[in-house]
Amino acid sequence: MKIGVIQLQSVLDPEINLSKINGFILEAKKQGALAVFLPEVFYSMSDGTKPTPFLVEPGNTHYEAIRALAKNSGLYVLGGSAATLLNGKILNRSYNFDPQGNEIAFYDKMNLFSCDLSKHPSQTTVDERKVYSHGNKPQMIEVEGFKIGLTICFDLRFPELFRSYSYQGANVLSVSSAFTVPTGKAHWHTLLRARAIENQSYVIASAQWGQHNDKLSTFGHSLVIDPWGEILVDAGEGEKIVYAELKLEVIKAIRERLDVIRNPKENYM
């Protein structure tokens, strides 16, 4: 399956973001991609101290605008998240649509980012717990024979979530992200390669990039990594779409080399 991975410099205004996304999706369709993956908070990027005013709710205009990305293009639109209001709580929700615009499933970010780098030159301080509520359930989807475990950004630091997906049969792990620059430089490539190697799965990491507002800048470097841990594509810096081919036979061949998929509840003591 050929996929496109979209790297964005999202801003607060969703119309600006949607215009760029639609352009990339049109290119992906011309390139023969079946699916595109979007980054975290692609729809509207706030400054992290308060939620965006453009909150998605089931069936509202913002929800329909996201749904239209798939329905109008005839592609799967996967992985990307948007701030969502539900029962008085704001969730960081990953939306996933099939080519007809039907919602496949959603995933609410379980592990919220808290980072105090006030003594670092970047002076980055973020606490998502002041904005979002935790999700409480992992979510896998199946697309064209691939079983995809959904995660968002800070989830990357919790390998037990990825291990659980593998044990349930996942062979692709989606990590939509808005990694900060200092943590991205330090850990992004290493953590993503580790998750691929540990679980012998493709990792698709669609990322935000650049200076989004006065408070937030992100690292970029959207990646696709194969189940052996080899980086197939690295988007580097800038807004762009990059492509990769996912192959079931590659997963099978690599998993035949090493038997590493174990029940995460096994007792090793």
N, C-alpha and C positions, 0 to 999 in steps of 0.2 A: 504494500500500500504506500503510495507516494503521499507525503504530508508536507504542509507548509507550516513553518513556525514564525509567528509574527512578533517582532520586537518593536515596542512603542515608547514614545515619550508622552504618556497621557497627561492631560491637564484637567482642570475642574470641569470645563464645558464638554458635555458628552457629544455635542454636534461636531466639534472639532475632531474628537477621537474617532467617532463613527465614520467621518469622511475619509480619514486615513485608512481605517480598517477596511472599508469597502474597496478602496483602491488596491490594497494588498490582496484581498480576496479575489478580485477580478483577475489580477495577475496569476494567482494560484490556480484558478480555473483554466486559464490559458496554458499553464504549464502542466496540466493534467493531474494535479493533486486531487485526492478524494476528500481530504480533511485538512483543516487549519486549526492550530492551537494558539490561543490567546493568553496574554500574561495576566497576572493579578491586577485587580482594580482597573481593568482596561477601560471601563465605561466612564468613570469619573474619578480623578485622583485628587483627594483633599490634602491638606498639609499635615495630616496625622494627629492633630490636636483635637479635631472635631470631625464628625461625619460630613460627607458630601451632602448638599441639599437635594441632590438628584438620586433619591433612593428608589430602588426597584421594589415593587410589590407585585404579588401574583396578578397578572392580567393588566397592569397599568401600562401607560405609554412607554415607560422605560423598558419594561419587560418585553413589550411587543417590538421595540426597536432592536433589542438583542436577538430576539427570535427571528426577525426579518433578515439578519445577517446570513442565516442558514437557508431560510425559505426562499429568499430572492436569488441566492447563488447556486442552490442545489448541491452544496457541500456540507459535510459534517463540520460544525463549529464547536470546538471542545476546549475544556480546561480553564478558560478565562473566568475571572471572578468579578463580582460587582457587589457593592454595599446594598444589602437587602433588608427592608423593614418587615418584620413578621411578629405579630402579637406584642407589639411595643418594644421588641428587641431588634438591634441591628446586627446582622450576620454578614460575614464575608463569604459569599456563596459562589461556588463554581457552577456555571451553567453549561449544559451539554445538549446540543440539538442535532437531530438527524437532517438529511438533505431536504426533507419535506417541511421542516420547521417544527417537528414534534420534539418535545422535551424528553430526552432519554432518561436523565436522572440529574440530581444536583448533589453537591457536597458542600457542607458548611465547615469552614476552617476550624480545626479542633485545637491547635496549639497556637496561641496568640503571641505575637512578637513583643518582647520587652528587652530594650537595649539601652544601657547608659554608657555612652562614649563621650561624656561631657569633657573629659580630660584629654581625649584624642584631638588632633588638629581639626578634625571634621566637626567636633562638638555635637555629634549626633545623639539625640535622646528621643526614643520612641517607646510608647507603652500602648499597644493596641487594646489593652483591657479597658482603657478609658473610653474607647469608642465602640468596640464590638463585644458581643457575647460569644462564648465558645460554642462550636458545634459539638455534637455528641455521638456521631456515628460515621465510620468509614463508608466509602461507596466505591464499588467497581462498576464499570460498564463494559459492554462488548460491542466492538465496531469492526466489521469486516473480518471476523475471526480472531481479532486481537482482544485480549482481556486487559482492560486498562484500570489501574488503581489510581484514584484521584487524590492529589494532595495540593496544598498551597503553601509556598514559601517556607515559613518557620517550621512547618511539619518536617522539613528536610533533616532537621537535627534530632528526629525521633525515629531511629532505625526500626524500632519494634513495629511501628505502623506499616512500614514497607515490607517487613518480614511477614506480617500477618497477611498482607495482600498476596505475597508470593505463595504462601501456604494454601490460599484460597484459589490459586490458579492464575494469578496475574502474570502476564509476560511483557507488559508495558507499564511504566510508572510515569504519570504526568505530574510535573512540579511547576505550576504557574506561579510566578514570583515577581516581587519588587524588592530585590535584595539591595540593602544600602551599600554604598561604595566601600567603606572600610571593611565590613564583614564579607563583602563580595570578593575583594582582593585577597583576603586572608583564607577564605574557606569554600567559596562557591564551587570551583572545579573539583577540589578534593572530595567534598561531601557527595557531589553528584556522581562522580566516578565510583565512589565506594558503594553507593546504593545500587548502581548497575552491576558491579562485580558481585556483591553479596547475594543479590537476588537473581543473577543471570537473566536480566530483563533489559529491554530498551528503556532508557530514561529520556523523556522529552521535557526540557526545561525552557519554557517560554518566559521571557523576562522583560521588565521595564528597563529603560535606559535614559540617563541624562538628568538635567535639572528641571524638576517639575514645578517647583514653586520656591519661595524663600527658605523653606525648611527641609525639603526632601530632594535628594539626588540619588539615583540608582545606578547599579553597576553594569547592566546589560549582559553581554556574552551569553545570549540564548544558546543552548546546547542540545544536540541529539547525540546520545552515547549508546553504543551497542552493548549486548549482554556480556561481552568480554572486557568491557571498560574502555574501549577505544572511542575517542571523540570523532564522530562522523562529520559534524559541522559545528563551528563556533561563530556566532554572528558578530562577535567583537562589539564595537561601539556603533551608535547610530540607529536610526529607525529603518527597518528593512524587513524583508521576508526571506527566509532561507529554507532549503528543501532537503529531504532525506527520504530514503526508501526503507520501510520496515519489512522484514522478511521472516516468515514463520520458520523457514528451513534453517535460517541462521540461529534462531533461538534453539531449535532442536539440536543442531550440531554442537553448539556450545554446551548445552546441558548434558549431552552425552559424554563430554570430556570429564566433568566433575559432578558428583551428586552432592549438592549443597542445600537443597530445599528441604528444610526440616520443620516440624511442628514447633512453633515458637513457645509452646507450653511445656516442651520436654524439659525434664529435670536434669541438669548437668552437674549437680552437686554430688 
